[in-house]
Amino acid sequence: MKVAVFGAAGWLGRAIIANMQVHHDVRAVDYGPEAWQSWKDVDGDWDGETHYGDISDFGQVDAALEGVEAVVHAAVYSTRAPGGYGVEDDKPFSINLKGLWNVLEAVRRREIKRVVHVGSCQTVHTQGTFFDAHVRRPDGSLYAVCKRLQEEMCRQYHDAFGTSIIVLRPDYIVDSRLGVGKGRETLGPEGSPLRNGWVCRHDLAEACRLAAEHPELEFDVLHIVGTPEADSTCNTARAREILGLKYRGDLEQYREKN
């Protein structure tokens, strides 16, 4: 299967393309050659097919999907720059929202059979409500609003056009093999100890592949979290059952010992 991965050069994207290329023909999509520098020291070079383009430009997104059978959308505006996600910052809208709309609309026009969208959510609801597919994240930061609106956009495209879309909801993404978090912090009691909500990026990448391959799913929203206590607060158990996902990342080694 020919799979386009948007946000391929990112922290999660690098794990997705590494997983996908073992099983499928991968087209890595990101904004430019400089995108690969962020995690080159960790993941090395990518020597597979690469397509560059601005996700906020519909024509460039549509061109990236030529000949594609499935899409994994993992692109996200992530920045620590001053003013990032502030009231004057337009990029959360142009990248996170217009970008996803471009992907979904190009998918619809090209009649691509499956989209896997990497969303984001808390593991524990602030009011104690169990997170199933119908319970939305309640927080109100601009990032949270964008991620919730992305999810609603996916629902709308499925309801209106029958597009097959699987939304995956991770919380905090780490690498259990390297002992590093997305913020490059060291994992463990001497650094950042395990907390409920972690998921190894390689397990999340596996979930993306399984969702892309699933022969029957039409629409679903599934939490992908690697900590065992998450089963009591969100639909991680259902995600494992539906996808046949087995978590292989050893997160327990980073738990603080009592």
VOBA-1610 file (N, C-alpha, C; in pm, whole numbers, padded with zeros to 5 digits, always signed):
BEGIN
Met+00084-00118+00000Met+00000+00000+00000Met+00089+00125+00000Lys+00051+00224-00078Lys+00124+00351-00082Lys+00067+00443+00025Val+00151+00482+00121Val+00106+00561+00236Val+00182+00693+00240Ala+00110+00804+00243Ala+00171+00935+00263Ala+00165+00969+00411Val+00278+01012+00467Val+00286+01050+00608Val+00317+01199+00616Phe+00221+01279+00661Phe+00242+01422+00680Phe+00304+01446+00817Gly+00400+01537+00823Gly+00475+01559+00946Gly+00579+01452+00968Ala+00630+01397+00858Ala+00718+01280+00864Ala+00851+01307+00933Ala+00896+01431+00933Ala+01027+01462+00990Ala+01022+01492+01140Gly+00901+01488+01198Gly+00886+01522+01339Gly+00917+01408+01434Trp+00902+01437+01561Trp+00931+01339+01668Trp+00851+01211+01649Leu+00723+01223+01626Leu+00641+01105+01599Leu+00656+01059+01455Gly+00662+01153+01362Gly+00669+01118+01221Gly+00786+01028+01188Arg+00901+01051+01252Arg+01018+00966+01225Arg+00991+00821+01265Ala+00919+00802+01376Ala+00885+00666+01418Ala+00783+00604+01323Ile+00689+00684+01273Ile+00587+00632+01183Ile+00649+00583+01052Ile+00735+00664+00992Ile+00793+00623+00863Ile+00886+00503+00881Ala+00955+00495+00996Ala+01041+00379+01021Ala+00958+00253+01032Asn+00841+00262+01097Asn+00751+00147+01111Asn+00688+00113+00977Met+00636+00213+00908Met+00562+00191+00783Met+00648+00133+00672Gln+00773+00175+00664Gln+00854+00135+00549Gln+00885-00015+00549Val+00870-00079+00663Val+00891-00223+00670Val+00777-00298+00601His+00659-00236+00597His+00539-00304+00550His+00479-00242+00423His+00508-00114+00397His+00441-00044+00290His+00537+00048+00214Asp+00488+00103+00105Asp+00561+00202+00026Asp+00529+00339+00083Val+00629+00409+00137Val+00606+00531+00214Val+00650+00654+00137Arg+00566+00757+00141Arg+00604+00889+00093Arg+00606+00982+00214Ala+00723+01030+00251Ala+00738+01119+00365Ala+00713+01262+00321Val+00618+01330+00386Val+00579+01465+00347Val+00608+01562+00462Asp+00682+01669+00433Asp+00706+01774+00531Asp+00734+01904+00457Tyr+00758+02012+00530Tyr+00759+02145+00469Tyr+00886+02176+00393Gly+01000+02110+00426Gly+01124+02139+00355Gly+01238+02057+00411Pro+01355+02058+00341Pro+01470+01979+00387Pro+01513+02011+00530Glu+01493+02136+00572Glu+01536+02176+00706Glu+01456+02106+00816Ala+01338+02056+00783Ala+01255+01987+00882Ala+01326+01865+00938Trp+01411+01804+00857Trp+01478+01681+00901Trp+01590+01705+01001Gln+01631+01829+01019Gln+01741+01857+01109Gln+01703+01841+01256Ser+01574+01858+01288Ser+01532+01858+01428Ser+01567+01729+01501Trp+01551+01614+01434Trp+01573+01486+01500Trp+01678+01401+01428Lys+01758+01466+01343Lys+01862+01392+01272Lys+01961+01329+01367Asp+01994+01398+01477Asp+02091+01345+01573Asp+02038+01220+01643Val+01906+01203+01647Val+01844+01087+01713Val+01812+00977+01613Asp+01753+01015+01500Asp+01702+00916+01406Asp+01784+00902+01278Gly+01885+00984+01260Gly+01968+00973+01141Gly+01898+01027+01017Asp+01949+00988+00901Asp+01894+01034+00774Asp+01780+00944+00729Trp+01689+01002+00652Trp+01581+00926+00586Trp+01617+00917+00438Asp+01623+00795+00386Asp+01662+00778+00246Asp+01547+00731+00158Gly+01424+00738+00212Gly+01308+00697+00134Gly+01252+00813+00053Glu+01138+00791-00011Glu+01075+00893-00093Glu+01031+01011-00007Thr+01060+01131-00054Thr+01028+01251+00020Thr+00958+01352-00070His+00856+01418-00015His+00784+01522-00088His+00776+01644+00002Tyr+00815+01760-00051Tyr+00811+01883+00027Tyr+00696+01971-00019Gly+00631+02035+00078Gly+00523+02125+00044Gly+00464+02190+00167Asp+00397+02300+00146Asp+00331+02377+00252Asp+00193+02317+00276Ile+00170+02264+00395Ile+00043+02198+00424Ile-00074+02296+00423Ser-00046+02425+00436Ser-00154+02524+00433Ser-00193+02562+00290Asp-00125+02506+00190Asp-00153+02531+00048Asp-00219+02408-00012Phe-00347+02421-00052Phe-00421+02304-00100Phe-00354+02238-00220Gly-00308+02316-00315Gly-00247+02258-00434Gly-00125+02175-00402Gln-00044+02220-00306Gln+00075+02146-00269Gln+00039+02018-00194Val-00063+02024-00113Val-00110+01903-00043Val-00166+01802-00142Asp-00248+01850-00234Asp-00308+01761-00334Asp-00199+01692-00417Ala-00095+01765-00454Ala+00014+01707-00532Ala+00086+01598-00454Ala+00094+01616-00322Ala+00163+01516-00238Ala+00088+01384-00232Leu-00041+01385-00268Leu-00124+01265-00257Leu-00142+01192-00389Glu-00072+01231-00491Glu-00080+01161-00619Glu-00038+01015-00602Gly-00130+00922-00639Gly-00099+00780-00634Gly-00102+00717-00497Val-00155+00789-00397Val-00155+00742-00258Val-00283+00664-00227Glu-00271+00560-00143Glu-00386+00479-00103Glu-00430+00503+00041Ala-00341+00556+00125Ala-00376+00586+00264Ala-00290+00702+00311Val-00340+00774+00412Val-00271+00892+00464Val-00263+00881+00616Val-00146+00911+00669Val-00130+00933+00813Val-00097+01080+00832His-00185+01150+00905His-00168+01292+00927His-00113+01314+01067Ala+00018+01342+01075Ala+00084+01365+01204Ala+00146+01504+01209Ala+00117+01588+01110Ala+00172+01723+01109Ala+00105+01808+01216Val+00185+01888+01283Val+00132+01976+01387Val+00225+02094+01403Tyr+00169+02208+01433Tyr+00250+02326+01462Tyr+00302+02314+01604Ser+00432+02299+01616Ser+00495+02283+01748Ser+00608+02384+01758Thr+00600+02470+01856Thr+00701+02574+01868Thr+00718+02619+02013Arg+00839+02660+02044Arg+00867+02724+02173Arg+00912+02868+02152Ala+00892+02917+02031Ala+00932+03054+01999Ala+00846+03154+02078Pro+00902+03269+02113Pro+00822+03372+02182Pro+00699+03409+02100Gly+00585+03409+02164Gly+00461+03441+02095Gly+00395+03324+02028Gly+00462+03207+02029Gly+00403+03088+01970Gly+00275+03049+02042Tyr+00170+03021+01966Tyr+00038+02992+02020Tyr-00019+03109+02101Gly+00028+03228+02071Gly-00028+03347+02131Gly-00142+03403+02047Val-00203+03510+02093Val-00323+03562+02026Val-00292+03617+01888Glu-00166+03654+01860Glu-00131+03707+01729Glu-00069+03601+01638Asp-00065+03478+01683Asp-00001+03371+01606Asp-00103+03303+01515Asp-00085+03318+01384Asp-00179+03260+01288Asp-00145+03115+01250Lys-00024+03071+01283Lys+00018+02938+01235Lys-00064+02823+01293Pro-00112+02830+01419Pro-00197+02721+01465Pro-00319+02700+01376Phe-00370+02808+01319Phe-00488+02797+01232Phe-00449+02753+01091Ser-00343+02810+01036Ser-00306+02779+00899Ser-00246+02638+00887Ile-00174+02593+00988Ile-00110+02461+00982Ile-00203+02353+01038Asn-00253+02374+01160Asn-00332+02269+01225Asn-00471+02255+01164Leu-00536+02365+01133Leu-00675+02359+01087Leu-00686+02365+00935Lys-00632+02469+00872Lys-00636+02473+00726Lys-00557+02354+00668Gly-00447+02320+00732Gly-00367+02207+00685Gly-00444+02077+00684Leu-00514+02049+00793Leu-00592+01925+00797Leu-00708+01930+00698Trp-00774+02047+00686Trp-00882+02057+00587Trp-00828+02028+00448Asn-00710+02079+00414Asn-00650+02052+00284Asn-00630+01902+00262Val-00579+01835+00366Val-00557+01691+00355Val-00689+01618+00333Leu-00788+01648+00415Leu-00916+01576+00404Leu-00985+01604+00271Glu-00979+01727+00225Glu-01044+01760+00099Glu-00973+01694-00019Ala-00840+01692-00017Ala-00765+01624-00122Ala-00792+01474-00119Val-00801+01418+00000Val-00836+01276+00015Val-00973+01248-00044Arg-01070+01335-00014Arg-01205+01316-00067Arg-01206+01320-00219Arg-01140+01417-00276Arg-01141+01432-00421Arg-01070+01316-00490Arg-00968+01265-00428Arg-00891+01156-00487Arg-00947+01018-00449Glu-01049+01018-00364Glu-01114+00894-00321Glu-01015+00797-00255Ile-00929+00854-00172Ile-00833+00773-00095Ile-00909+00702+00016Lys-00877+00578+00039Lys-00964+00493+00120Lys-00949+00508+00272Arg-00838+00562+00321Arg-00820+00564+00467Arg-00733+00681+00510Val-00777+00749+00616Val-00698+00852+00682Val-00681+00813+00828Val-00559+00823+00877Val-00532+00811+01020Val-00484+00948+01066His-00559+01009+01156His-00524+01141+01207His-00474+01128+01351Val-00357+01183+01376Val-00301+01182+01512Val-00349+01307+01583Gly-00443+01289+01674Gly-00495+01398+01754Gly-00416+01411+01882Ser-00485+01455+01986Ser-00421+01472+02117Ser-00531+01484+02221Cys-00506+01430+02339Cys-00607+01440+02444Cys-00543+01413+02578Gln-00610+01453+02682Gln-00570+01414+02816Gln-00602+01266+02837Thr-00536+01206+02933Thr-00566+01069+02971Thr-00673+01066+03079Val-00671+01165+03168Val-00767+01175+03278Val-00848+01303+03259His-00978+01289+03247His-01067+01405+03231His-01067+01487+03359Thr-01068+01618+03344Thr-01061+01706+03462Thr-01182+01692+03553Gln-01295+01643+03499Gln-01416+01623+03580Gln-01443+01475+03609Gly-01345+01391+03580Gly-01358+01250+03611Gly-01440+01169+03513Thr-01482+01228+03403Thr-01560+01156+03302Thr-01471+01060+03225Phe-01521+00942+03198Phe-01445+00845+03121Phe-01436+00891+02976Phe-01315+00895+02922Phe-01295+00937+02784Phe-01326+00821+02689Asp-01448+00822+02633Asp-01474+00732+02522Asp-01468+00814+02393Ala-01507+00755+02282Ala-01495+00823+02153Ala-01579+00949+02143His-01681+00963+02229His-01775+01074+02218His-01746+01187+02316Val-01655+01165+02410Val-01623+01267+02510Val-01504+01349+02461Arg-01525+01478+02445Arg-01422+01566+02393Arg-01331+01618+02504Arg-01209+01658+02465Arg-01119+01718+02565Arg-01178+01851+02610Pro-01171+01882+02740Pro-01239+02000+02794Pro-01151+02124+02809Asp-01018+02111+02789Asp-00930+02226+02816Asp-00936+02327+02703Gly-00894+02451+02733Gly-00920+02560+02641Gly-00801+02637+02591Ser-00678+02583+02599Ser-00564+02651+02538Ser-00582+02650+02386Leu-00508+02737+02316Leu-00521+02740+02170Leu-00481+02607+02109Tyr-00379+02544+02163Tyr-00341+02412+02114Tyr-00456+02314+02133Ala-00515+02312+02251Ala-00626+02221+02280Ala-00746+02248+02190Val-00775+02374+02167Val-00887+02410+02079Val-00860+02360+01937Cys-00738+02379+01889Cys-00703+02331+01754Cys-00719+02179+01744Lys-00671+02107+01844Lys-00678+01961+01837Lys-00822+01912+01845Arg-00904+01980+01926Arg-01045+01941+01933Arg-01116+01973+01802Leu-01087+02087+01743Leu-01149+02123+01616Leu-01103+02030+01503Gln-00979+01986+01508Gln-00932+01886+01411Gln-01016+01759+01419Glu-01042+01716+01541Glu-01122+01595+01561Glu-01263+01613+01506Glu-01320+01731+01532Glu-01454+01758+01480Glu-01455+01763+01326Met-01348+01814+01269Met-01337+01817+01124Met-01336+01674+01067Cys-01265+01587+01135Cys-01262+01447+01092Cys-01401+01384+01101Arg-01472+01411+01210Arg-01609+01360+01224Arg-01697+01411+01110Gln-01683+01541+01080Gln-01767+01602+00978Gln-01741+01541+00840Tyr-01615+01517+00808Tyr-01583+01460+00678Tyr-01634+01316+00667His-01629+01244+00776His-01686+01109+00771His-01837+01115+00755Asp-01903+01198+00834Asp-02049+01206+00829Asp-02099+01258+00694Ala-02030+01357+00640Ala-02077+01420+00516Ala-02041+01341+00391Phe-01921+01282+00390Phe-01871+01222+00267Phe-01838+01073+00279Gly-01850+01018+00400Gly-01819+00877+00418Gly-01671+00846+00419Thr-01587+00948+00434Thr-01443+00926+00438Thr-01407+00840+00560Ser-01329+00737+00538Ser-01288+00649+00647Ser-01172+00713+00723Ile-01198+00750+00848Ile-01100+00824+00927Ile-01090+00764+01067Ile-00969+00735+01109Ile-00944+00688+01245Ile-00863+00795+01316Val-00917+00845+01426Val-00849+00947+01507Val-00783+00878+01625Leu-00654+00898+01640Leu-00581+00843+01754Leu-00550+00955+01852Arg-00575+00930+01980Arg-00556+01031+02084Arg-00442+00992+02177Pro-00318+01031+02148Pro-00210+01013+02246Pro-00213+01125+02347Asp-00139+01105+02454Asp-00118+01212+02552Asp+00026+01260+02535Tyr+00119+01219+02620Tyr+00258+01265+02606Tyr+00342+01156+02543Ile+00414+01194+02436Ile+00486+01097+02355Ile+00634+01097+02393Val+00684+00979+02429Val+00824+00961+02468Val+00886+00852+02382Asp+01014+00829+02401Asp+01081+00714+02340Asp+01135+00627+02451Ser+01069+00514+02475Ser+01109+00427+02585Ser+01240+00355+02556Arg+01277+00345+02429Arg+01402+00279+02394Arg+01522+00366+02426Leu+01508+00496+02402Leu+01618+00589+02422Leu+01614+00657+02558Gly+01498+00651+02626Gly+01485+00717+02756Gly+01479+00867+02744Val+01409+00914+02638Val+01401+01057+02609Val+01256+01096+02582Gly+01215+01214+02628Gly+01083+01266+02599Gly+01085+01360+02479Lys+00967+01400+02437Lys+00957+01489+02321Lys+01031+01620+02343Gly+01039+01665+02467Gly+01112+01786+02499Gly+01261+01764+02520Arg+01309+01645+02484Arg+01448+01601+02498Arg+01491+01584+02644Glu+01396+01578+02735Glu+01429+01553+02874Glu+01462+01406+02896Thr+01547+01379+02994Thr+01582+01243+03030Thr+01469+01181+03113Leu+01430+01059+03077Leu+01323+00992+03149Leu+01378+00915+03268Gly+01300+00909+03375Gly+01338+00830+03490Gly+01336+00912+03618Pro+01355+00846+03732Pro+01346+00913+03863Pro+01442+01030+03878Glu+01557+01024+03811Glu+01655+01133+03822Glu+01624+01246+03725Gly+01530+01224+03636Gly+01492+01327+03540Gly+01343+01350+03543Ser+01272+01290+03447Ser+01127+01299+03441Ser+01067+01161+03466Pro+01016+01135+03586Pro+00964+01002+03617Pro+00833+00975+03546Leu+00803+00849+03528Leu+00681+00805+03460Leu+00556+00865+03523Arg+00468+00916+03437Arg+00336+00961+03482Arg+00231+00900+03391Asn+00112+00887+03443Asn+00002+00834+03364Asn-00018+00924+03242Gly-00026+00864+03124Gly-00045+00941+03001Gly+00067+00924+02900Trp+00178+00864+02940Trp+00287+00845+02846Trp+00253+00737+02743Val+00310+00753+02624Val+00309+00647+02524Val+00441+00653+02449Cys+00501+00537+02425Cys+00623+00532+02345Cys+00588+00564+02200Arg+00669+00645+02137Arg+00639+00685+01999Arg+00638+00565+01903His+00711+00461+01936His+00712+00343+01849His+00582+00264+01862Asp+00523+00263+01980Asp+00390+00201+01996Asp+00283+00283+01925Leu+00293+00414+01933Leu+00198+00500+01863Leu+00213+00484+01712Ala+00335+00471+01665Ala+00358+00447+01523Ala+00296+00315+01479Glu+00307+00213+01562Glu+00244+00084+01532Glu+00093+00098+01525Ala+00036+00177+01616Ala-00108+00200+01613Ala-00149+00270+01484Cys-00067+00364+01437Cys-00096+00431+01309Cys-00099+00330+01195Arg-00001+00242+01193Arg+00004+00142+01085Arg-00116+00048+01092Leu-00148+00000+01210Leu-00260-00093+01224Leu-00392-00026+01187Ala-00406+00101+01221Ala-00528+00173+01185Ala-00536+00192+01034Ala-00424+00220+00970Ala-00422+00237+00824Ala-00456+00106+00753Glu-00418-00005+00811Glu-00438-00135+00748Glu-00574-00198+00777His-00643-00151+00880His-00764-00219+00926His-00866-00230+00813Pro-00918-00349+00786Pro-01005-00367+00669Pro-01148-00319+00687Glu-01192-00293+00811Glu-01334-00269+00833Glu-01367-00134+00896Leu-01276-00070+00963Leu-01308+00053+01035Leu-01353+00164+00939Glu-01457+00235+00978Glu-01505+00349+00901Glu-01475+00480+00973Phe-01506+00484+01103Phe-01470+00601+01183Phe-01459+00557+01328Asp-01354+00605+01394Asp-01342+00580+01538Asp-01244+00678+01598Val-01254+00694+01730Val-01165+00781+01806Val-01110+00698+01921Leu-00979+00678+01924Leu-00918+00582+02015Leu-00800+00643+02089His-00802+00632+02222His-00687+00673+02302His-00573+00572+02285Ile-00453+00623+02265Ile-00334+00539+02257Ile-00238+00585+02367Val-00243+00515+02479Val-00164+00550+02598Val-00105+00421+02653Gly+00023+00424+02690Gly+00094+00302+02726Gly+00097+00268+02873Thr+00040+00351+02959Thr+00043+00323+03102Thr-00079+00240+03142Pro-00061+00136+03224Pro-00172+00046+03256Pro-00289+00115+03326Glu-00262+00217+03407Glu-00369+00284+03479Glu-00463+00363+03387Ala-00420+00384+03263Ala-00504+00459+03168Ala-00632+00385+03133Asp-00633+00253+03147Asp-00753+00176+03113Asp-00875+00218+03193Ser-00854+00273+03312Ser-00967+00309+03397Ser-01021+00448+03367Thr-00952+00525+03282Thr-00994+00663+03258Thr-01021+00695+03110Cys-00978+00610+03018Cys-00999+00636+02875Cys-01004+00503+02800Asn-01042+00507+02672Asn-01072+00384+02599Asn-00950+00315+02537Thr-00843+00307+02614Thr-00722+00240+02567Thr-00743+00091+02546Ala-00822+00029+02634Ala-00847-00115+02619Ala-00922-00144+02490Arg-01018-00058+02457Arg-01093-00074+02332Arg-01001-00055+02212Ala-00908+00038+02223Ala-00812+00060+02114Ala-00727-00064+02091Arg-00681-00124+02200Arg-00600-00247+02186Arg-00682-00357+02119Glu-00807-00370+02161Glu-00892-00475+02107Glu-00920-00453+01959Ile-00957-00333+01922Ile-00995-00305+01783Ile-00874-00316+01690Leu-00761-00261+01732Leu-00645-00257+01645Leu-00557-00381+01656Gly-00576-00459+01762Gly-00483-00569+01787Gly-00347-00517+01830Leu-00347-00404+01898Leu-00223-00336+01936Leu-00164-00397+02063Lys-00036-00425+02057Lys+00038-00471+02174Lys+00146-00367+02206Tyr+00139-00312+02326Tyr+00239-00213+02367Tyr+00369-00285+02402Arg+00475-00245+02337Arg+00605-00308+02358Arg+00705-00216+02429Gly+00671-00089+02438Gly+00761+00005+02506Gly+00763-00019+02656Asp+00882-00030+02712Asp+00898-00054+02856Asp+00899+00080+02929Leu+00780+00124+02968Leu+00769+00250+03041Leu+00795+00234+03190Glu+00772+00112+03241Glu+00785+00089+03385Glu+00926+00116+03438Gln+01026+00104+03352Gln+01163+00128+03396Gln+01184+00273+03440Tyr+01091+00360+03401Tyr+01105+00503+03433Tyr+01016+00546+03548Arg+00945+00449+03608Arg+00859+00483+03720Arg+00941+00509+03846Glu+00899+00610+03922Glu+00968+00644+04047Glu+00940+00534+04149Lys+01046+00483+04210Lys+01033+00374+04308Lys+00996+00430+04445Asn+00903+00360+04511Asn+00863+00403+04645Asn+00959+00347+04750
//
